[in-house]
Structure formats: C-alpha cells, structure tokens
C-alpha cells in the first residue's frame, strides 16, 4: 500500500482523482477499517501536510472558518472558539478519549464510517460492502436506530456533526469544483450504501460557522452503556440564545440529536417550544408536550424500543442543563 504526502490541496486532489486512492487525515477510522477488512488495501493520500486544510480563521463579523485538519482537541480547547461556540466546544470535548481527540480531525470525524458490527465483520456482507441487505435489521441491532430512515439501521457515528447541525454550519467541499453545502446535507439517511455523500475524488476542506450569538447557553449530553470511551446510545447538543449575557428569556433555540438515526436530527417542535423559557426556571407545558412528542418521531426496531424513553430523558436533561436547572 503506497502513501503519498502532498503539500497543497490541488496536488492532493489530482492524486485522488480517478486513482482509487483514499484520503487520510488523522487516520483513526481508516486504520480500523483496514484492520477489520471494511476497506481493501489501496493507495493512500496523506493530507496532513496540506496547510490549506489547517487552522481557524476569524472573519470580521466574528464568525469562524475551521480547516478540516483541525483536531477535535483544538475544537474543544481553543479559547476563542470555546467562547464563540460553546456548544461545539462542549460536544467535541466529550467524545472518545484524550488520545483520540488529539489525533482525530474535524473532517475525519464528520466522514467516518459507522460502527455496525456487521459492517466491521468480514464474514458478513451488507449494503456498504457490496451486498443487497442489512443483516443488522433482522439480526442483532441493539445499538441501532430508533428513527428508521431507510434500509440501513446503523446510527451515524459523528458526534461533531450533531453540534454543527445545531449551528446550521456549512462545509466547503473541494474536488470536481469547489462548492458549499450545509453540514446536514453531507448525510443521506435513505442511501444505505455509504455514510456520507462525498465522492472518492472530493475532499472536505473547511467548515464555516455562523456569526456567534452573544449570551448563548449550551449543553451536551450523551447516554452510554459504560462510563468511559463508549459510543453514545443517544446524544444531544442544545443551544439557547438568551441575550443579556445569557440571563434573558430564550429568543431562539437549536436542539440536535445523534445516535438515533442514520443522520443527525434537529428537533424543531422542541426548539419552538423553548422560545420564551427563562434560565433558572422550569420550562412550561409546551416544552413538556414537545418532549413527550419525541416518541412520535420514533419507529423503533424490535431491540431499540428502549431508546424511545432514553431519547426523551437525555434531551430533557440537556435542556435542563442549558437552562441552568439543578439536576437530581
């Protein structure tokens, strides 16, 4: 398996275009996919020397453009990013382990493969390995989706995507022309053959975040099967625009969840219900009704019914954390 190490983006794109080579950033997922036989050996284009993909650039309006080679640790630890985008920083700081956060990149986290044990077992074929079925749907899908969007039942694995969807962030895609699209449009729950929509000759170059909201209150929570280094069963990122240095009523809200569907999901009914809520005070009946309504979004598989209650409980706890309410 040969590896090239281009120093600029144009060269990297030319080495990927029509060659069958694969891009590598931090390599945390690519290494695992090769080890488990998810991917066959192929030439690798190492992107770590491409400076155009690195760093955080701040615009005049205070918004940020984040290169996709930025590590997950930097997303959680950069002081200005933590101040401007607290929900992103909290989310990034909670995933995986310190060692993984120090190596894994923003782009790699967004474009990683799902963690279905059938996909990662070479004894099985599925839609993503050239097969014509999803063995998890009729087999062991304990960690599968509870919002059934299509043939594949593996939840999307990107925690960072959940936060970026809550920010309505935009990605810059290079290769076959440069284009921008919402982060949410990187994923298609109806397509069982892949975990993102980029082509083999395209590279995720940067993520653009919107102008920061003064007084943003934020929370991130995940429910897991064990305390450390576990993939979330359900996760939620909450953003509340409260103004007045975070003390005013909620003017707008963004709530995104992961671990429950093939794509990260926004919860617009709950977002609308949260408008007018006051930090430090219990939210009203509209919020309770929206939380109860989460069950209507769900279409659980035989073994994922437990996620219906877990989704409501996790989202409620995230909302309470963002509002500054004490938890029992």
GUNUMAR-540580 format. One record per residue (C-alpha): residue in three letters; residue number from 1; x, y, z. Coordinates in steps of 0.5 Angstrom, whole numbers. Each point is the difference from the previous one (the first is absolute). Layout:
<sites>
@residuo=ALA	num=NUM	east=X	north=Y	up=Z
...
</sites>
This chain:
<sites>
@residuo=UNK	num=1	east=0	north=0	up=0
@residuo=UNK	num=2	east=3	north=6	up=-2
@residuo=UNK	num=3	east=0	north=7	up=3
@residuo=UNK	num=4	east=1	north=7	up=-3
@residuo=UNK	num=5	east=0	north=6	up=4
@residuo=UNK	num=6	east=-2	north=6	up=-4
@residuo=UNK	num=7	east=2	north=7	up=3
@residuo=UNK	num=8	east=-6	north=4	up=-4
@residuo=UNK	num=9	east=-7	north=-1	up=-1
@residuo=UNK	num=10	east=0	north=0	up=-8
@residuo=UNK	num=11	east=5	north=-6	up=1
@residuo=UNK	num=12	east=-4	north=-4	up=4
@residuo=UNK	num=13	east=-6	north=1	up=-4
@residuo=UNK	num=14	east=4	north=-2	up=-6
@residuo=UNK	num=15	east=3	north=-7	up=4
@residuo=UNK	num=16	east=-7	north=-2	up=2
@residuo=UNK	num=17	east=-4	north=2	up=-7
@residuo=UNK	num=18	east=-1	north=-7	up=-3
@residuo=UNK	num=19	east=5	north=-4	up=3
@residuo=UNK	num=20	east=-4	north=-4	up=5
@residuo=UNK	num=21	east=5	north=4	up=6
@residuo=UNK	num=22	east=-3	north=1	up=6
@residuo=UNK	num=23	east=1	north=7	up=4
@residuo=UNK	num=24	east=3	north=-1	up=7
@residuo=UNK	num=25	east=0	north=6	up=6
@residuo=UNK	num=26	east=0	north=-3	up=7
@residuo=UNK	num=27	east=0	north=-7	up=-2
@residuo=UNK	num=28	east=-4	north=-2	up=6
@residuo=UNK	num=29	east=-6	north=-3	up=-4
@residuo=UNK	num=30	east=4	north=-2	up=-6
@residuo=UNK	num=31	east=5	north=-4	up=3
@residuo=UNK	num=32	east=-6	north=-4	up=4
@residuo=UNK	num=33	east=-4	north=-1	up=-7
@residuo=UNK	num=34	east=6	north=-3	up=-3
@residuo=UNK	num=35	east=2	north=-5	up=6
@residuo=UNK	num=36	east=-8	north=-2	up=0
@residuo=UNK	num=37	east=0	north=-1	up=-7
@residuo=UNK	num=38	east=-5	north=5	up=-1
@residuo=UNK	num=39	east=4	north=3	up=-6
@residuo=UNK	num=40	east=5	north=-4	up=-4
@residuo=UNK	num=41	east=7	north=3	up=-1
@residuo=UNK	num=42	east=1	north=6	up=-4
@residuo=UNK	num=43	east=5	north=6	up=-1
@residuo=UNK	num=44	east=-1	north=5	up=5
@residuo=UNK	num=45	east=1	north=8	up=-1
@residuo=UNK	num=46	east=2	north=2	up=7
@residuo=UNK	num=47	east=-3	north=7	up=1
@residuo=UNK	num=48	east=4	north=2	up=6
@residuo=UNK	num=49	east=5	north=4	up=-4
@residuo=UNK	num=50	east=-5	north=5	up=-3
@residuo=UNK	num=51	east=0	north=6	up=3
@residuo=UNK	num=52	east=-6	north=3	up=-3
@residuo=UNK	num=53	east=-5	north=-5	up=4
@residuo=UNK	num=54	east=3	north=2	up=7
@residuo=UNK	num=55	east=-2	north=6	up=5
@residuo=UNK	num=56	east=-5	north=4	up=2
@residuo=UNK	num=57	east=-1	north=7	up=-4
@residuo=UNK	num=58	east=-5	north=5	up=3
@residuo=UNK	num=59	east=-4	north=5	up=-4
@residuo=UNK	num=60	east=-1	north=7	up=1
@residuo=UNK	num=61	east=-7	north=-2	up=2
@residuo=UNK	num=62	east=3	north=-4	up=6
@residuo=UNK	num=63	east=-2	north=-7	up=-4
@residuo=UNK	num=64	east=5	north=-5	up=-1
@residuo=UNK	num=65	east=2	north=-5	up=-6
@residuo=UNK	num=66	east=3	north=-6	up=3
@residuo=UNK	num=67	east=5	north=-4	up=-4
@residuo=UNK	num=68	east=-2	north=-8	up=0
@residuo=UNK	num=69	east=7	north=-2	up=2
@residuo=UNK	num=70	east=-1	north=4	up=7
@residuo=UNK	num=71	east=0	north=-5	up=5
@residuo=UNK	num=72	east=-6	north=-2	up=5
@residuo=UNK	num=73	east=4	north=2	up=6
@residuo=UNK	num=74	east=1	north=7	up=-3
@residuo=UNK	num=75	east=-7	north=1	up=-1
@residuo=UNK	num=76	east=-1	north=-1	up=7
@residuo=UNK	num=77	east=6	north=3	up=3
@residuo=UNK	num=78	east=1	north=7	up=-5
@residuo=UNK	num=79	east=-2	north=5	up=5
@residuo=UNK	num=80	east=-4	north=5	up=-5
@residuo=UNK	num=81	east=-3	north=-6	up=-3
@residuo=UNK	num=82	east=-3	north=-2	up=7
@residuo=UNK	num=83	east=-2	north=7	up=1
@residuo=UNK	num=84	east=-4	north=1	up=-7
@residuo=UNK	num=85	east=-3	north=-7	up=-1
@residuo=UNK	num=86	east=0	north=-3	up=7
@residuo=UNK	num=87	east=-5	north=-6	up=-3
@residuo=UNK	num=88	east=5	north=-2	up=-5
@residuo=UNK	num=89	east=6	north=0	up=6
@residuo=UNK	num=90	east=-4	north=-4	up=5
@residuo=UNK	num=91	east=-2	north=-5	up=-5
@residuo=UNK	num=92	east=7	north=-1	up=-3
@residuo=UNK	num=93	east=3	north=0	up=7
@residuo=UNK	num=94	east=-5	north=-6	up=2
@residuo=UNK	num=95	east=2	north=-5	up=-6
@residuo=UNK	num=96	east=4	north=-6	up=0
@residuo=UNK	num=97	east=7	north=0	up=5
@residuo=UNK	num=98	east=5	north=6	up=0
@residuo=UNK	num=99	east=5	north=-4	up=-4
@residuo=UNK	num=100	east=-6	north=-1	up=-6
@residuo=UNK	num=101	east=-2	north=8	up=1
@residuo=UNK	num=102	east=8	north=1	up=-1
@residuo=UNK	num=103	east=0	north=-4	up=-7
@residuo=UNK	num=104	east=-7	north=0	up=-3
@residuo=UNK	num=105	east=-1	north=6	up=-4
@residuo=UNK	num=106	east=-7	north=4	up=-1
@residuo=UNK	num=107	east=0	north=-3	up=-8
@residuo=UNK	num=108	east=1	north=-7	up=3
@residuo=UNK	num=109	east=-5	north=1	up=5
@residuo=UNK	num=110	east=-5	north=2	up=-5
@residuo=UNK	num=111	east=1	north=-5	up=-5
@residuo=UNK	num=112	east=2	north=-6	up=4
@residuo=UNK	num=113	east=-3	north=-7	up=-1
@residuo=UNK	num=114	east=-6	north=-3	up=4
@residuo=UNK	num=115	east=2	north=-4	up=6
@residuo=UNK	num=116	east=-5	north=-6	up=-2
@residuo=UNK	num=117	east=3	north=-7	up=2
@residuo=UNK	num=118	east=-3	north=-3	up=-6
@residuo=UNK	num=119	east=4	north=5	up=-5
@residuo=UNK	num=120	east=6	north=-1	up=4
@residuo=UNK	num=121	east=0	north=-7	up=0
@residuo=UNK	num=122	east=3	north=-3	up=-7
@residuo=UNK	num=123	east=-5	north=-6	up=1
@residuo=UNK	num=124	east=-6	north=4	up=-2
@residuo=UNK	num=125	east=-2	north=4	up=-6
@residuo=UNK	num=126	east=-4	north=6	up=1
@residuo=UNK	num=127	east=-3	north=6	up=-5
@residuo=UNK	num=128	east=7	north=3	up=2
@residuo=UNK	num=129	east=4	north=-6	up=-2
@residuo=UNK	num=130	east=-3	north=-1	up=-7
@residuo=UNK	num=131	east=-6	north=-5	up=3
@residuo=UNK	num=132	east=-7	north=1	up=-1
@residuo=UNK	num=133	east=-3	north=0	up=7
@residuo=UNK	num=134	east=1	north=3	up=7
@residuo=UNK	num=135	east=2	north=-6	up=5
@residuo=UNK	num=136	east=-1	north=4	up=6
@residuo=UNK	num=137	east=-7	north=2	up=-2
@residuo=UNK	num=138	east=-2	north=-8	up=1
@residuo=UNK	num=139	east=6	north=-1	up=5
@residuo=UNK	num=140	east=3	north=3	up=6
@residuo=UNK	num=141	east=-2	north=7	up=0
@residuo=UNK	num=142	east=0	north=2	up=7
@residuo=UNK	num=143	east=4	north=7	up=-1
@residuo=UNK	num=144	east=-4	north=1	up=-7
@residuo=UNK	num=145	east=-4	north=6	up=-2
@residuo=UNK	num=146	east=-7	north=2	up=3
@residuo=UNK	num=147	east=-2	north=4	up=-5
@residuo=UNK	num=148	east=0	north=-4	up=-6
@residuo=UNK	num=149	east=2	north=4	up=-6
@residuo=UNK	num=150	east=2	north=-5	up=-5
@residuo=UNK	num=151	east=3	north=-7	up=-2
@residuo=UNK	num=152	east=6	north=0	up=5
@residuo=UNK	num=153	east=-1	north=0	up=7
@residuo=UNK	num=154	east=7	north=3	up=3
@residuo=UNK	num=155	east=0	north=7	up=3
@residuo=UNK	num=156	east=4	north=5	up=-3
@residuo=UNK	num=157	east=6	north=0	up=5
@residuo=UNK	num=158	east=3	north=7	up=-1
@residuo=UNK	num=159	east=-1	north=4	up=7
@residuo=UNK	num=160	east=3	north=6	up=-3
@residuo=UNK	num=161	east=-6	north=0	up=-6
@residuo=UNK	num=162	east=-5	north=1	up=6
@residuo=UNK	num=163	east=3	north=6	up=2
@residuo=UNK	num=164	east=1	north=3	up=-7
@residuo=UNK	num=165	east=-7	north=-2	up=-2
@residuo=UNK	num=166	east=-3	north=4	up=6
@residuo=UNK	num=167	east=5	north=6	up=-2
@residuo=UNK	num=168	east=-3	north=0	up=-7
@residuo=UNK	num=169	east=7	north=-1	up=-2
@residuo=UNK	num=170	east=3	north=0	up=-8
@residuo=UNK	num=171	east=5	north=-4	up=-3
@residuo=UNK	num=172	east=5	north=1	up=-5
@residuo=UNK	num=173	east=1	north=-6	up=-5
@residuo=UNK	num=174	east=6	north=0	up=-5
@residuo=UNK	num=175	east=1	north=-4	up=-6
@residuo=UNK	num=176	east=-5	north=0	up=-6
@residuo=UNK	num=177	east=-1	north=7	up=1
@residuo=UNK	num=178	east=0	north=4	up=7
@residuo=UNK	num=179	east=-7	north=0	up=3
@residuo=UNK	num=180	east=-3	north=2	up=7
@residuo=UNK	num=181	east=-6	north=-4	up=3
@residuo=UNK	num=182	east=-3	north=-1	up=7
@residuo=UNK	num=183	east=3	north=-5	up=4
@residuo=UNK	num=184	east=-7	north=-3	up=1
@residuo=UNK	num=185	east=1	north=-2	up=-8
@residuo=UNK	num=186	east=6	north=-4	up=1
@residuo=UNK	num=187	east=-4	north=-5	up=2
@residuo=UNK	num=188	east=-6	north=-4	up=-3
@residuo=UNK	num=189	east=-4	north=-5	up=4
@residuo=UNK	num=190	east=-3	north=-3	up=-6
@residuo=UNK	num=191	east=6	north=-2	up=-3
@residuo=UNK	num=192	east=2	north=-7	up=3
@residuo=UNK	num=193	east=7	north=-1	up=-4
@residuo=UNK	num=194	east=4	north=6	up=4
@residuo=UNK	num=195	east=0	north=4	up=6
@residuo=UNK	num=196	east=1	north=7	up=-4
@residuo=UNK	num=197	east=-1	north=3	up=-7
@residuo=UNK	num=198	east=7	north=2	up=-2
@residuo=UNK	num=199	east=3	north=-4	up=-6
@residuo=UNK	num=200	east=7	north=-3	up=0
@residuo=UNK	num=201	east=4	north=6	up=-3
@residuo=UNK	num=202	east=-3	north=5	up=5
@residuo=UNK	num=203	east=3	north=3	up=6
@residuo=UNK	num=204	east=-4	north=3	up=6
@residuo=UNK	num=205	east=4	north=7	up=0
@residuo=UNK	num=206	east=-3	north=4	up=6
@residuo=UNK	num=207	east=-6	north=1	up=4
@residuo=UNK	num=208	east=-3	north=7	up=0
@residuo=UNK	num=209	east=-3	north=2	up=7
@residuo=UNK	num=210	east=-6	north=6	up=0
@residuo=UNK	num=211	east=2	north=6	up=4
@residuo=UNK	num=212	east=0	north=-1	up=7
@residuo=UNK	num=213	east=-6	north=1	up=5
@residuo=UNK	num=214	east=1	north=5	up=6
@residuo=UNK	num=215	east=-3	north=-4	up=6
@residuo=UNK	num=216	east=0	north=-7	up=-3
@residuo=UNK	num=217	east=-1	north=-5	up=5
@residuo=UNK	num=218	east=2	north=-7	up=-2
@residuo=UNK	num=219	east=0	north=-7	up=3
@residuo=UNK	num=220	east=2	north=-7	up=-3
@residuo=UNK	num=221	east=-2	north=-7	up=3
@residuo=UNK	num=222	east=1	north=-7	up=-2
@residuo=UNK	num=223	east=-3	north=-6	up=3
@residuo=UNK	num=224	east=4	north=-6	up=-1
@residuo=UNK	num=225	east=1	north=-7	up=2
@residuo=UNK	num=226	east=6	north=1	up=5
@residuo=UNK	num=227	east=4	north=6	up=3
@residuo=UNK	num=228	east=6	north=1	up=-5
@residuo=UNK	num=229	east=1	north=0	up=-7
@residuo=UNK	num=230	east=-6	north=-3	up=-3
@residuo=UNK	num=231	east=-4	north=1	up=-6
@residuo=UNK	num=232	east=-7	north=4	up=2
@residuo=UNK	num=233	east=-6	north=-3	up=0
@residuo=UNK	num=234	east=-4	north=7	up=0
@residuo=UNK	num=235	east=4	north=6	up=0
@residuo=UNK	num=236	east=-3	north=8	up=0
@residuo=UNK	num=237	east=3	north=6	up=-1
@residuo=UNK	num=238	east=-4	north=6	up=2
@residuo=UNK	num=239	east=1	north=8	up=-2
@residuo=UNK	num=240	east=-4	north=5	up=3
@residuo=UNK	num=241	east=0	north=8	up=-2
@residuo=UNK	num=242	east=-2	north=3	up=7
@residuo=UNK	num=243	east=4	north=7	up=-2
@residuo=UNK	num=244	east=1	north=4	up=6
@residuo=UNK	num=245	east=7	north=-4	up=2
@residuo=UNK	num=246	east=-4	north=-6	up=0
@residuo=UNK	num=247	east=-5	north=2	up=5
@residuo=UNK	num=248	east=-6	north=2	up=-4
@residuo=UNK	num=249	east=-6	north=-4	up=-3
@residuo=UNK	num=250	east=1	north=-4	up=-6
@residuo=UNK	num=251	east=0	north=3	up=-6
@residuo=UNK	num=252	east=1	north=-6	up=-5
@residuo=UNK	num=253	east=3	north=-7	up=2
@residuo=UNK	num=254	east=3	north=-5	up=-4
@residuo=UNK	num=255	east=0	north=-8	up=2
@residuo=UNK	num=256	east=3	north=-5	up=-4
@residuo=UNK	num=257	east=1	north=-8	up=2
@residuo=UNK	num=258	east=4	north=-5	up=-2
@residuo=UNK	num=259	east=1	north=-8	up=1
@residuo=UNK	num=260	east=-8	north=-1	up=-2
@residuo=UNK	num=261	east=0	north=1	up=-8
@residuo=UNK	num=262	east=4	north=-1	up=-6
@residuo=UNK	num=263	east=1	north=7	up=0
@residuo=UNK	num=264	east=1	north=6	up=6
@residuo=UNK	num=265	east=-7	north=2	up=1
@residuo=UNK	num=266	east=-3	north=7	up=2
@residuo=UNK	num=267	east=-6	north=1	up=5
@residuo=UNK	num=268	east=-4	north=6	up=-3
@residuo=UNK	num=269	east=-6	north=-1	up=4
@residuo=UNK	num=270	east=4	north=0	up=7
@residuo=UNK	num=271	east=4	north=6	up=-3
@residuo=UNK	num=272	east=-6	north=4	up=-1
@residuo=UNK	num=273	east=-3	north=-2	up=7
@residuo=UNK	num=274	east=6	north=2	up=3
@residuo=UNK	num=275	east=0	north=7	up=-2
@residuo=UNK	num=276	east=-2	north=5	up=6
@residuo=UNK	num=277	east=3	north=-5	up=5
@residuo=UNK	num=278	east=4	north=3	up=6
@residuo=UNK	num=279	east=6	north=-2	up=2
@residuo=UNK	num=280	east=0	north=-3	up=7
@residuo=UNK	num=281	east=-8	north=-1	up=0
@residuo=UNK	num=282	east=-3	north=-6	up=-2
@residuo=UNK	num=283	east=-3	north=0	up=-7
@residuo=UNK	num=284	east=-7	north=0	up=-2
@residuo=UNK	num=285	east=-5	north=-5	up=-2
@residuo=UNK	num=286	east=2	north=1	up=-7
@residuo=UNK	num=287	east=7	north=-3	up=1
@residuo=UNK	num=288	east=-3	north=-6	up=4
@residuo=UNK	num=289	east=-5	north=-1	up=-6
@residuo=UNK	num=290	east=6	north=0	up=-5
@residuo=UNK	num=291	east=4	north=-4	up=4
@residuo=UNK	num=292	east=-6	north=-5	up=0
@residuo=UNK	num=293	east=-1	north=0	up=-7
@residuo=UNK	num=294	east=7	north=-2	up=-2
@residuo=UNK	num=295	east=-3	north=-7	up=1
@residuo=UNK	num=296	east=-4	north=1	up=-7
@residuo=UNK	num=297	east=7	north=1	up=-3
@residuo=UNK	num=298	east=2	north=-7	up=1
@residuo=UNK	num=299	east=-1	north=-6	up=-4
@residuo=UNK	num=300	east=4	north=-5	up=5
@residuo=UNK	num=301	east=2	north=-7	up=-3
@residuo=UNK	num=302	east=-1	north=-6	up=5
@residuo=UNK	num=303	east=6	north=1	up=4
@residuo=UNK	num=304	east=0	north=8	up=0
@residuo=UNK	num=305	east=-6	north=2	up=4
@residuo=UNK	num=306	east=4	north=2	up=6
@residuo=UNK	num=307	east=3	north=6	up=-4
@residuo=UNK	num=308	east=-7	north=3	up=0
@residuo=UNK	num=309	east=0	north=1	up=7
@residuo=UNK	num=310	east=7	north=1	up=0
@residuo=UNK	num=311	east=0	north=6	up=-5
@residuo=UNK	num=312	east=-5	north=4	up=4
@residuo=UNK	num=313	east=4	north=-1	up=6
@residuo=UNK	num=314	east=6	north=2	up=-3
@residuo=UNK	num=315	east=-3	north=6	up=-4
@residuo=UNK	num=316	east=-4	north=2	up=6
@residuo=UNK	num=317	east=7	north=0	up=5
@residuo=UNK	num=318	east=4	north=4	up=-6
@residuo=UNK	num=319	east=-6	north=5	up=0
@residuo=UNK	num=320	east=0	north=1	up=8
@residuo=UNK	num=321	east=8	north=0	up=0
@residuo=UNK	num=322	east=0	north=6	up=-6
@residuo=UNK	num=323	east=-5	north=4	up=5
@residuo=UNK	num=324	east=4	north=-1	up=6
@residuo=UNK	num=325	east=-5	north=-4	up=4
@residuo=UNK	num=326	east=2	north=-4	up=5
@residuo=UNK	num=327	east=0	north=-8	up=-1
@residuo=UNK	num=328	east=-2	north=-5	up=5
</sites>
